[in-house]
């Protein structure tokens, strides 16, 4: 019996793209008993809804299982590999090279750093002036 779909569930077309990128079960050890598509659906649910792992709905796999897969794949670098391969597929579909040739620098962080330095120097200068003026009055 199939459960009711959540808005965060991946479609069949999306699963066809993602499934080759998901690590396969190892030939040794206990056989895998969970559906990896449901694990992905659980991860996407938590990420989209912003809820805790324990708040995962009961019709998805247990939160411990979903979290363990998420964490294990994170440690193996699976998410970065998925991102890189999906980015390359998207870039290839619009006839672009795999490696971007341009980048963007956030100008706000540069301006903020510049202002902080200038104001900090000005404040230090004012303090020195105040200390010097105070020392003249005390004499």
N, CA, C and O atoms as a GROMACS GRO file, in nm:
protein
  556
    1UNK      N    1   0.084  -0.118   0.000
    1UNK     CA    2   0.000   0.000   0.000
    1UNK      C    3   0.089   0.124   0.000
    1UNK      O    4   0.177   0.139   0.085
    2UNK      N    5   0.066   0.211  -0.093
    2UNK     CA    6   0.146   0.333  -0.110
    2UNK      C    7   0.090   0.443  -0.019
    2UNK      O    8  -0.031   0.456  -0.005
    3UNK      N    9   0.178   0.521   0.042
    3UNK     CA   10   0.136   0.630   0.130
    3UNK      C   11   0.098   0.752   0.047
    3UNK      O   12   0.128   0.760  -0.072
    4UNK      N   13   0.033   0.847   0.112
    4UNK     CA   14  -0.002   0.973   0.047
    4UNK      C   15   0.126   1.052   0.022
    4UNK      O   16   0.213   1.058   0.109
    5UNK      N   17   0.139   1.112  -0.094
    5UNK     CA   18   0.262   1.184  -0.130
    5UNK      C   19   0.270   1.319  -0.058
    5UNK      O   20   0.169   1.386  -0.036
    6UNK      N   21   0.392   1.355  -0.022
    6UNK     CA   22   0.420   1.487   0.035
    6UNK      C   23   0.468   1.578  -0.078
    6UNK      O   24   0.518   1.528  -0.179
    7UNK      N   25   0.454   1.710  -0.063
    7UNK     CA   26   0.503   1.800  -0.168
    7UNK      C   27   0.653   1.790  -0.190
    7UNK      O   28   0.703   1.827  -0.296
    8UNK      N   29   0.726   1.739  -0.090
    8UNK     CA   30   0.872   1.730  -0.101
    8UNK      C   31   0.918   1.599  -0.164
    8UNK      O   32   1.038   1.582  -0.189
    9UNK      N   33   0.827   1.507  -0.190
    9UNK     CA   34   0.865   1.378  -0.251
    9UNK      C   35   0.920   1.399  -0.391
    9UNK      O   36   0.873   1.485  -0.466
   10UNK      N   37   1.021   1.319  -0.426
   10UNK     CA   38   1.078   1.331  -0.559
   10UNK      C   39   0.990   1.255  -0.658
   10UNK      O   40   0.928   1.154  -0.624
   11UNK      N   41   0.987   1.304  -0.778
   11UNK     CA   42   0.906   1.241  -0.884
   11UNK      C   43   0.982   1.124  -0.943
   11UNK      O   44   1.100   1.103  -0.915
   12UNK      N   45   0.912   1.046  -1.026
   12UNK     CA   46   0.977   0.933  -1.093
   12UNK      C   47   1.091   0.980  -1.182
   12UNK      O   48   1.196   0.916  -1.188
   13UNK      N   49   1.071   1.091  -1.252
   13UNK     CA   50   1.175   1.144  -1.340
   13UNK      C   51   1.297   1.188  -1.259
   13UNK      O   52   1.410   1.163  -1.300
   14UNK      N   53   1.274   1.252  -1.144
   14UNK     CA   54   1.385   1.294  -1.058
   14UNK      C   55   1.459   1.174  -1.001
   14UNK      O   56   1.582   1.174  -0.990
   15UNK      N   57   1.384   1.070  -0.964
   15UNK     CA   58   1.446   0.949  -0.910
   15UNK      C   59   1.532   0.880  -1.015
   15UNK      O   60   1.636   0.823  -0.982
   16UNK      N   61   1.490   0.883  -1.141
   16UNK     CA   62   1.569   0.824  -1.249
   16UNK      C   63   1.704   0.894  -1.261
   16UNK      O   64   1.804   0.830  -1.295
   17UNK      N   65   1.708   1.023  -1.233
   17UNK     CA   66   1.833   1.099  -1.241
   17UNK      C   67   1.919   1.073  -1.117
   17UNK      O   68   2.041   1.058  -1.128
   18UNK      N   69   1.856   1.069  -0.999
   18UNK     CA   70   1.930   1.058  -0.873
   18UNK      C   71   1.974   0.915  -0.842
   18UNK      O   72   2.080   0.895  -0.784
   19UNK      N   73   1.895   0.817  -0.878
   19UNK     CA   74   1.922   0.679  -0.836
   19UNK      C   75   2.061   0.627  -0.873
   19UNK      O   76   2.121   0.556  -0.792
   20UNK      N   77   2.116   0.659  -0.991
   20UNK     CA   78   2.252   0.611  -1.018
   20UNK      C   79   2.358   0.678  -0.929
   20UNK      O   80   2.469   0.626  -0.915
   21UNK      N   81   2.326   0.793  -0.870
   21UNK     CA   82   2.422   0.865  -0.789
   21UNK      C   83   2.422   0.820  -0.643
   21UNK      O   84   2.514   0.854  -0.568
   22UNK      N   85   2.320   0.744  -0.603
   22UNK     CA   86   2.308   0.696  -0.465
   22UNK      C   87   2.398   0.573  -0.450
   22UNK      O   88   2.399   0.487  -0.538
   23UNK      N   89   2.475   0.564  -0.339
   23UNK     CA   90   2.562   0.448  -0.320
   23UNK      C   91   2.485   0.316  -0.320
   23UNK      O   92   2.378   0.305  -0.260
   24UNK      N   93   2.540   0.218  -0.389
   24UNK     CA   94   2.477   0.086  -0.396
   24UNK      C   95   2.504   0.008  -0.267
   24UNK      O   96   2.598   0.038  -0.194
   25UNK      N   97   2.421  -0.091  -0.240
   25UNK     CA   98   2.439  -0.176  -0.122
   25UNK      C   99   2.566  -0.258  -0.138
   25UNK      O  100   2.601  -0.299  -0.249
   26UNK      N  101   2.635  -0.282  -0.027
   26UNK     CA  102   2.756  -0.362  -0.030
   26UNK      C  103   2.719  -0.509  -0.045
   26UNK      O  104   2.612  -0.553  -0.002
   27UNK      N  105   2.809  -0.584  -0.106
   27UNK     CA  106   2.780  -0.726  -0.130
   27UNK      C  107   2.794  -0.810  -0.004
   27UNK      O  108   2.739  -0.919   0.005
   28UNK      N  109   2.868  -0.759   0.094
   28UNK     CA  110   2.881  -0.832   0.220
   28UNK      C  111   2.798  -0.765   0.327
   28UNK      O  112   2.760  -0.649   0.314
   29UNK      N  113   2.770  -0.838   0.433
   29UNK     CA  114   2.692  -0.782   0.542
   29UNK      C  115   2.543  -0.806   0.525
   29UNK      O  116   2.499  -0.880   0.437
   30UNK      N  117   2.468  -0.743   0.612
   30UNK     CA  118   2.322  -0.760   0.611
   30UNK      C  119   2.263  -0.690   0.489
   30UNK      O  120   2.302  -0.578   0.457
   31UNK      N  121   2.169  -0.755   0.422
   31UNK     CA  122   2.108  -0.690   0.304
   31UNK      C  123   2.027  -0.566   0.344
   31UNK      O  124   1.970  -0.560   0.453
   32UNK      N  125   2.025  -0.470   0.255
   32UNK     CA  126   1.953  -0.345   0.279
   32UNK      C  127   1.803  -0.374   0.281
   32UNK      O  128   1.751  -0.444   0.194
   33UNK      N  129   1.734  -0.320   0.382
   33UNK     CA  130   1.592  -0.345   0.397
   33UNK      C  131   1.506  -0.221   0.376
   33UNK      O  132   1.384  -0.227   0.386
   34UNK      N  133   1.569  -0.108   0.348
   34UNK     CA  134   1.494   0.016   0.329
   34UNK      C  135   1.495   0.057   0.183
   34UNK      O  136   1.586   0.022   0.108
   35UNK      N  137   1.394   0.131   0.145
   35UNK     CA  138   1.385   0.186   0.010
   35UNK      C  139   1.458   0.320   0.010
   35UNK      O  140   1.420   0.412   0.080
   36UNK      N  141   1.564   0.329  -0.070
   36UNK     CA  142   1.645   0.451  -0.071
   36UNK      C  143   1.567   0.572  -0.121
   36UNK      O  144   1.597   0.686  -0.085
   37UNK      N  145   1.469   0.548  -0.203
   37UNK     CA  146   1.385   0.660  -0.248
   37UNK      C  147   1.310   0.721  -0.131
   37UNK      O  148   1.293   0.842  -0.123
   38UNK      N  149   1.264   0.637  -0.039
   38UNK     CA  150   1.195   0.686   0.080
   38UNK      C  151   1.293   0.755   0.175
   38UNK      O  152   1.255   0.850   0.244
   39UNK      N  153   1.416   0.710   0.177
   39UNK     CA  154   1.518   0.778   0.258
   39UNK      C  155   1.540   0.919   0.203
   39UNK      O  156   1.544   1.016   0.279
   40UNK      N  157   1.555   0.930   0.071
   40UNK     CA  158   1.572   1.061   0.007
   40UNK      C  159   1.450   1.149   0.035
   40UNK      O  160   1.464   1.268   0.066
   41UNK      N  161   1.330   1.091   0.024
   41UNK     CA  162   1.208   1.167   0.053
   41UNK      C  163   1.208   1.218   0.197
   41UNK      O  164   1.166   1.331   0.223
   42UNK      N  165   1.254   1.136   0.291
   42UNK     CA  166   1.262   1.177   0.431
   42UNK      C  167   1.361   1.291   0.451
   42UNK      O  168   1.334   1.385   0.525
   43UNK      N  169   1.476   1.281   0.386
   43UNK     CA  170   1.578   1.386   0.397
   43UNK      C  171   1.524   1.517   0.340
   43UNK      O  172   1.538   1.623   0.401
   44UNK      N  173   1.462   1.509   0.222
   44UNK     CA  174   1.407   1.629   0.160
   44UNK      C  175   1.295   1.689   0.244
   44UNK      O  176   1.280   1.811   0.250
   45UNK      N  177   1.216   1.604   0.310
   45UNK     CA  178   1.108   1.653   0.396
   45UNK      C  179   1.166   1.738   0.510
   45UNK      O  180   1.119   1.848   0.536
   46UNK      N  181   1.269   1.684   0.578
   46UNK     CA  182   1.330   1.756   0.690
   46UNK      C  183   1.392   1.887   0.642
   46UNK      O  184   1.376   1.990   0.707
   47UNK      N  185   1.462   1.883   0.528
   47UNK     CA  186   1.528   2.003   0.477
   47UNK      C  187   1.427   2.109   0.436
   47UNK      O  188   1.447   2.228   0.461
   48UNK      N  189   1.318   2.067   0.372
   48UNK     CA  190   1.218   2.163   0.324
   48UNK      C  191   1.135   2.221   0.437
   48UNK      O  192   1.112   2.342   0.442
   49UNK      N  193   1.090   2.136   0.528
   49UNK     CA  194   1.002   2.180   0.636
   49UNK      C  195   1.077   2.247   0.749
   49UNK      O  196   1.017   2.319   0.829
   50UNK      N  197   1.208   2.224   0.759
   50UNK     CA  198   1.286   2.284   0.865
   50UNK      C  199   1.256   2.225   1.002
   50UNK      O  200   1.277   2.290   1.104
   51UNK      N  201   1.207   2.103   1.004
   51UNK     CA  202   1.173   2.039   1.131
   51UNK      C  203   1.291   1.957   1.182
   51UNK      O  204   1.391   1.940   1.112
   52UNK      N  205   1.279   1.907   1.302
   52UNK     CA  206   1.383   1.821   1.358
   52UNK      C  207   1.368   1.681   1.299
   52UNK      O  208   1.264   1.646   1.243
   53UNK      N  209   1.474   1.602   1.313
   53UNK     CA  210   1.468   1.465   1.260
   53UNK      C  211   1.360   1.386   1.330
   53UNK      O  212   1.292   1.303   1.268
   54UNK      N  213   1.342   1.410   1.459
   54UNK     CA  214   1.240   1.336   1.536
   54UNK      C  215   1.098   1.370   1.492
   54UNK      O  216   1.005   1.294   1.519
   55UNK      N  217   1.080   1.483   1.424
   55UNK     CA  218   0.947   1.524   1.379
   55UNK      C  219   0.912   1.467   1.241
   55UNK      O  220   0.811   1.506   1.182
   56UNK      N  221   0.994   1.378   1.190
   56UNK     CA  222   0.967   1.314   1.061
   56UNK      C  223   0.837   1.235   1.071
   56UNK      O  224   0.818   1.160   1.167
   57UNK      N  225   0.746   1.248   0.974
   57UNK     CA  226   0.619   1.174   0.981
   57UNK      C  227   0.640   1.024   0.991
   57UNK      O  228   0.739   0.970   0.943
   58UNK      N  229   0.545   0.958   1.055
   58UNK     CA  230   0.558   0.815   1.082
   58UNK      C  231   0.541   0.727   0.959
   58UNK      O  232   0.576   0.609   0.962
   59UNK      N  233   0.487   0.782   0.851
   59UNK     CA  234   0.472   0.698   0.732
   59UNK      C  235   0.598   0.700   0.645
   59UNK      O  236   0.603   0.630   0.543
   60UNK      N  237   0.698   0.776   0.683
   60UNK     CA  238   0.830   0.770   0.621
   60UNK      C  239   0.914   0.675   0.707
   60UNK      O  240   0.872   0.638   0.816
   61UNK      N  241   1.033   0.634   0.660
   61UNK     CA  242   1.116   0.546   0.744
   61UNK      C  243   1.147   0.612   0.879
   61UNK      O  244   1.136   0.734   0.892
   62UNK      N  245   1.186   0.532   0.978
   62UNK     CA  246   1.217   0.589   1.110
   62UNK      C  247   1.323   0.699   1.100
   62UNK      O  248   1.416   0.690   1.020
   63UNK      N  249   1.306   0.802   1.183
   63UNK     CA  250   1.396   0.917   1.174
   63UNK      C  251   1.541   0.878   1.195
   63UNK      O  252   1.630   0.938   1.134
   64UNK      N  253   1.568   0.778   1.280
   64UNK     CA  254   1.705   0.736   1.306
   64UNK      C  255   1.769   0.680   1.178
   64UNK      O  256   1.886   0.706   1.149
   65UNK      N  257   1.691   0.604   1.102
   65UNK     CA  258   1.740   0.545   0.978
   65UNK      C  259   1.769   0.654   0.876
   65UNK      O  260   1.875   0.653   0.812
   66UNK      N  261   1.676   0.747   0.860
   66UNK     CA  262   1.693   0.856   0.764
   66UNK      C  263   1.814   0.940   0.803
   66UNK      O  264   1.896   0.972   0.718
   67UNK      N  265   1.826   0.975   0.931
   67UNK     CA  266   1.939   1.056   0.977
   67UNK      C  267   2.071   0.982   0.956
   67UNK      O  268   2.169   1.042   0.911
   68UNK      N  269   2.074   0.852   0.988
   68UNK     CA  270   2.199   0.776   0.972
   68UNK      C  271   2.244   0.773   0.826
   68UNK      O  272   2.363   0.786   0.798
   69UNK      N  273   2.151   0.755   0.733
   69UNK     CA  274   2.188   0.758   0.590
   69UNK      C  275   2.238   0.897   0.552
   69UNK      O  276   2.339   0.910   0.484
   70UNK      N  277   2.166   1.000   0.596
   70UNK     CA  278   2.207   1.138   0.566
   70UNK      C  279   2.349   1.164   0.616
   70UNK      O  280   2.433   1.214   0.541
   71UNK      N  281   2.375   1.130   0.741
   71UNK     CA  282   2.507   1.156   0.802
   71UNK      C  283   2.616   1.073   0.736
   71UNK      O  284   2.726   1.123   0.710
   72UNK      N  285   2.587   0.947   0.708
   72UNK     CA  286   2.686   0.859   0.645
   72UNK      C  287   2.722   0.911   0.506
   72UNK      O  288   2.840   0.916   0.469
   73UNK      N  289   2.622   0.950   0.430
   73UNK     CA  290   2.648   1.003   0.295
   73UNK      C  291   2.722   1.136   0.303
   73UNK      O  292   2.804   1.168   0.217
   74UNK      N  293   2.694   1.213   0.407
   74UNK     CA  294   2.765   1.339   0.426
   74UNK      C  295   2.913   1.313   0.452
   74UNK      O  296   2.999   1.381   0.396
   75UNK      N  297   2.943   1.215   0.536
   75UNK     CA  298   3.082   1.183   0.569
   75UNK      C  299   3.156   1.125   0.448
   75UNK      O  300   3.276   1.148   0.433
   76UNK      N  301   3.087   1.052   0.363
   76UNK     CA  302   3.149   0.994   0.243
   76UNK      C  303   3.164   1.095   0.130
   76UNK      O  304   3.234   1.067   0.032
   77UNK      N  305   3.100   1.212   0.142
   77UNK     CA  306   3.106   1.312   0.036
   77UNK      C  307   3.008   1.285  -0.077
   77UNK      O  308   3.025   1.337  -0.187
   78UNK      N  309   2.907   1.203  -0.051
   78UNK     CA  310   2.809   1.167  -0.154
   78UNK      C  311   2.731   1.289  -0.200
   78UNK      O  312   2.703   1.304  -0.319
   79UNK      N  313   2.696   1.378  -0.106
   79UNK     CA  314   2.617   1.496  -0.142
   79UNK      C  315   2.695   1.588  -0.236
   79UNK      O  316   2.639   1.643  -0.330
   80UNK      N  317   2.825   1.604  -0.210
   80UNK     CA  318   2.907   1.687  -0.297
   80UNK      C  319   2.920   1.624  -0.436
   80UNK      O  320   2.917   1.694  -0.537
   81UNK      N  321   2.936   1.491  -0.440
   81UNK     CA  322   2.944   1.422  -0.568
   81UNK      C  323   2.814   1.436  -0.647
   81UNK      O  324   2.816   1.460  -0.767
   82UNK      N  325   2.702   1.419  -0.577
   82UNK     CA  326   2.571   1.436  -0.642
   82UNK      C  327   2.558   1.576  -0.700
   82UNK      O  328   2.518   1.594  -0.814
   83UNK      N  329   2.593   1.675  -0.618
   83UNK     CA  330   2.582   1.814  -0.661
   83UNK      C  331   2.668   1.840  -0.784
   83UNK      O  332   2.623   1.904  -0.879
   84UNK      N  333   2.791   1.791  -0.781
   84UNK     CA  334   2.882   1.814  -0.893
   84UNK      C  335   2.830   1.747  -1.021
   84UNK      O  336   2.833   1.807  -1.128
   85UNK      N  337   2.782   1.624  -1.009
   85UNK     CA  338   2.733   1.553  -1.128
   85UNK      C  339   2.605   1.616  -1.181
   85UNK      O  340   2.588   1.629  -1.303
   86UNK      N  341   2.515   1.656  -1.092
   86UNK     CA  342   2.391   1.720  -1.137
   86UNK      C  343   2.420   1.856  -1.200
   86UNK      O  344   2.359   1.892  -1.300
   87UNK      N  345   2.514   1.931  -1.142
   87UNK     CA  346   2.554   2.059  -1.200
   87UNK      C  347   2.611   2.039  -1.340
   87UNK      O  348   2.580   2.115  -1.432
   88UNK      N  349   2.696   1.937  -1.356
   88UNK     CA  350   2.754   1.909  -1.488
   88UNK      C  351   2.647   1.871  -1.589
   88UNK      O  352   2.654   1.910  -1.706
   89UNK      N  353   2.546   1.793  -1.546
   89UNK     CA  354   2.437   1.756  -1.636
   89UNK      C  355   2.358   1.879  -1.679
   89UNK      O  356   2.323   1.893  -1.797
   90UNK      N  357   2.330   1.966  -1.585
   90UNK     CA  358   2.255   2.088  -1.617
   90UNK      C  359   2.335   2.176  -1.712
   90UNK      O  360   2.282   2.228  -1.810
   91UNK      N  361   2.464   2.194  -1.682
   91UNK     CA  362   2.548   2.278  -1.768
   91UNK      C  363   2.560   2.218  -1.909
   91UNK      O  364   2.560   2.291  -2.008
   92UNK      N  365   2.569   2.085  -1.918
   92UNK     CA  366   2.577   2.020  -2.048
   92UNK      C  367   2.446   2.037  -2.126
   92UNK      O  368   2.448   2.051  -2.248
   93UNK      N  369   2.333   2.036  -2.054
   93UNK     CA  370   2.204   2.049  -2.123
   93UNK      C  371   2.184   2.188  -2.184
   93UNK      O  372   2.103   2.204  -2.275
   94UNK      N  373   2.257   2.289  -2.134
   94UNK     CA  374   2.248   2.424  -2.190
   94UNK      C  375   2.375   2.462  -2.266
   94UNK      O  376   2.405   2.580  -2.286
   95UNK      N  377   2.450   2.359  -2.309
   95UNK     CA  378   2.572   2.375  -2.391
   95UNK      C  379   2.677   2.464  -2.327
   95UNK      O  380   2.732   2.554  -2.391
   96UNK      N  381   2.706   2.438  -2.199
   96UNK     CA  382   2.812   2.510  -2.130
   96UNK      C  383   2.918   2.410  -2.085
   96UNK      O  384   2.891   2.290  -2.075
   97UNK      N  385   3.038   2.460  -2.059
   97UNK     CA  386   3.145   2.372  -2.012
   97UNK      C  387   3.118   2.329  -1.868
   97UNK      O  388   3.041   2.393  -1.797
   98UNK      N  389   3.181   2.219  -1.827
   98UNK     CA  390   3.161   2.168  -1.691
   98UNK      C  391   3.212   2.265  -1.585
   98UNK      O  392   3.155   2.274  -1.476
   99UNK      N  393   3.318   2.337  -1.617
   99UNK     CA  394   3.379   2.427  -1.519
   99UNK      C  395   3.335   2.570  -1.550
   99UNK      O  396   3.358   2.619  -1.661
  100UNK      N  397   3.274   2.639  -1.453
  100UNK     CA  398   3.234   2.778  -1.477
  100UNK      C  399   3.356   2.866  -1.502
  100UNK      O  400   3.463   2.844  -1.445
  101UNK      N  401   3.340   2.966  -1.588
  101UNK     CA  402   3.451   3.055  -1.620
  101UNK      C  403   3.437   3.191  -1.555
  101UNK      O  404   3.522   3.278  -1.576
  102UNK      N  405   3.334   3.212  -1.477
  102UNK     CA  406   3.313   3.341  -1.409
  102UNK      C  407   3.276   3.315  -1.264
  102UNK      O  408   3.227   3.208  -1.228
  103UNK      N  409   3.301   3.415  -1.179
  103UNK     CA  410   3.262   3.404  -1.039
  103UNK      C  411   3.211   3.540  -0.992
  103UNK      O  412   3.232   3.642  -1.057
  104UNK      N  413   3.145   3.538  -0.878
  104UNK     CA  414   3.088   3.661  -0.822
  104UNK      C  415   3.147   3.683  -0.684
  104UNK      O  416   3.156   3.591  -0.604
  105UNK      N  417   3.187   3.806  -0.657
  105UNK     CA  418   3.236   3.843  -0.525
  105UNK      C  419   3.132   3.934  -0.463
  105UNK      O  420   3.087   4.030  -0.525
  106UNK      N  421   3.094   3.902  -0.341
  106UNK     CA  422   2.993   3.981  -0.270
  106UNK      C  423   3.055   4.113  -0.226
  106UNK      O  424   3.142   4.115  -0.139
  107UNK      N  425   3.010   4.223  -0.285
  107UNK     CA  426   3.068   4.353  -0.255
  107UNK      C  427   3.031   4.402  -0.115
  107UNK      O  428   3.103   4.484  -0.058
  108UNK      N  429   2.920   4.354  -0.060
  108UNK     CA  430   2.878   4.398   0.072
  108UNK      C  431   2.980   4.360   0.178
  108UNK      O  432   3.009   4.440   0.268
  109UNK      N  433   3.036   4.241   0.170
  109UNK     CA  434   3.134   4.200   0.270
  109UNK      C  435   3.261   4.282   0.258
  109UNK      O  436   3.325   4.309   0.359
  110UNK      N  437   3.298   4.322   0.139
  110UNK     CA  438   3.416   4.406   0.120
  110UNK      C  439   3.391   4.543   0.180
  110UNK      O  440   3.478   4.596   0.250
  111UNK      N  441   3.275   4.603   0.155
  111UNK     CA  442   3.244   4.735   0.208
  111UNK      C  443   3.237   4.732   0.361
  111UNK      O  444   3.286   4.823   0.427
  112UNK      N  445   3.178   4.628   0.416
  112UNK     CA  446   3.166   4.617   0.561
  112UNK      C  447   3.303   4.608   0.625
  112UNK      O  448   3.330   4.676   0.724
  113UNK      N  449   3.391   4.526   0.569
  113UNK     CA  450   3.525   4.512   0.625
  113UNK      C  451   3.600   4.646   0.617
  113UNK      O  452   3.673   4.682   0.710
  114UNK      N  453   3.583   4.719   0.508
  114UNK     CA  454   3.651   4.847   0.490
  114UNK      C  455   3.602   4.948   0.593
  114UNK      O  456   3.683   5.018   0.655
  115UNK      N  457   3.472   4.957   0.613
  115UNK     CA  458   3.416   5.054   0.707
  115UNK      C  459   3.460   5.023   0.848
  115UNK      O  460   3.495   5.113   0.924
  116UNK      N  461   3.457   4.897   0.884
  116UNK     CA  462   3.494   4.859   1.020
  116UNK      C  463   3.637   4.901   1.048
  116UNK      O  464   3.666   4.953   1.156
  117UNK      N  465   3.726   4.878   0.955
  117UNK     CA  466   3.865   4.914   0.974
  117UNK      C  467   3.882   5.065   0.989
  117UNK      O  468   3.957   5.111   1.076
  118UNK      N  469   3.815   5.142   0.905
  118UNK     CA  470   3.828   5.288   0.909
  118UNK      C  471   3.771   5.343   1.040
  118UNK      O  472   3.834   5.427   1.104
  119UNK      N  473   3.653   5.296   1.080
  119UNK     CA  474   3.592   5.346   1.202
  119UNK      C  475   3.670   5.303   1.326
  119UNK      O  476   3.681   5.379   1.422
  120UNK      N  477   3.724   5.183   1.324
  120UNK     CA  478   3.802   5.138   1.437
  120UNK      C  479   3.926   5.225   1.453
  120UNK      O  480   3.961   5.264   1.564
  121UNK      N  481   3.992   5.256   1.340
  121UNK     CA  482   4.110   5.343   1.346
  121UNK      C  483   4.071   5.483   1.394
  121UNK      O  484   4.145   5.542   1.474
  122UNK      N  485   3.960   5.536   1.350
  122UNK     CA  486   3.914   5.668   1.391
  122UNK      C  487   3.885   5.670   1.540
  122UNK      O  488   3.919   5.766   1.610
  123UNK      N  489   3.820   5.563   1.590
  123UNK     CA  490   3.788   5.558   1.732
  123UNK      C  491   3.915   5.553   1.815
  123UNK      O  492   3.923   5.618   1.919
  124UNK      N  493   4.014   5.478   1.770
  124UNK     CA  494   4.140   5.470   1.844
  124UNK      C  495   4.208   5.606   1.845
  124UNK      O  496   4.264   5.648   1.947
  125UNK      N  497   4.205   5.676   1.731
  125UNK     CA  498   4.265   5.810   1.722
  125UNK      C  499   4.195   5.906   1.817
  125UNK      O  500   4.261   5.984   1.886
  126UNK      N  501   4.062   5.902   1.822
  126UNK     CA  502   3.986   5.990   1.913
  126UNK      C  503   4.020   5.960   2.058
  126UNK      O  504   4.032   6.052   2.139
  127UNK      N  505   4.034   5.834   2.092
  127UNK     CA  506   4.068   5.799   2.230
  127UNK      C  507   4.205   5.856   2.267
  127UNK      O  508   4.224   5.910   2.376
  128UNK      N  509   4.300   5.842   2.174
  128UNK     CA  510   4.434   5.898   2.201
  128UNK      C  511   4.427   6.049   2.220
  128UNK      O  512   4.492   6.102   2.310
  129UNK      N  513   4.350   6.117   2.137
  129UNK     CA  514   4.334   6.262   2.148
  129UNK      C  515   4.272   6.298   2.283
  129UNK      O  516   4.315   6.393   2.348
  130UNK      N  517   4.169   6.222   2.324
  130UNK     CA  518   4.103   6.246   2.452
  130UNK      C  519   4.199   6.224   2.568
  130UNK      O  520   4.200   6.300   2.665
  131UNK      N  521   4.280   6.120   2.560
  131UNK     CA  522   4.377   6.090   2.667
  131UNK      C  523   4.481   6.201   2.674
  131UNK      O  524   4.517   6.245   2.783
  132UNK      N  525   4.528   6.246   2.558
  132UNK     CA  526   4.626   6.355   2.557
  132UNK      C  527   4.566   6.483   2.614
  132UNK      O  528   4.633   6.552   2.692
  133UNK      N  529   4.444   6.517   2.578
  133UNK     CA  530   4.379   6.637   2.629
  133UNK      C  531   4.358   6.626   2.778
  133UNK      O  532   4.373   6.725   2.850
  134UNK      N  533   4.324   6.510   2.826
  134UNK     CA  534   4.302   6.488   2.969
  134UNK      C  535   4.432   6.504   3.045
  134UNK      O  536   4.436   6.562   3.154
  135UNK      N  537   4.540   6.451   2.987
  135UNK     CA  538   4.670   6.461   3.056
  135UNK      C  539   4.717   6.606   3.062
  135UNK      O  540   4.786   6.643   3.157
  136UNK      N  541   4.682   6.689   2.964
  136UNK     CA  542   4.718   6.831   2.967
  136UNK      C  543   4.641   6.904   3.077
  136UNK      O  544   4.695   6.993   3.143
  137UNK      N  545   4.515   6.868   3.096
  137UNK     CA  546   4.432   6.932   3.199
  137UNK      C  547   4.479   6.895   3.339
  137UNK      O  548   4.470   6.977   3.431
  138UNK      N  549   4.528   6.776   3.356
  138UNK     CA  550   4.567   6.730   3.489
  138UNK      C  551   4.698   6.798   3.531
  138UNK      O  552   4.719   6.818   3.650
  139UNK      N  553   4.784   6.831   3.441
  139UNK     CA  554   4.912   6.894   3.475
  139UNK      C  555   4.889   7.023   3.535
  139UNK      O  556   4.984   7.093   3.571
   0.00000   0.00000   0.00000
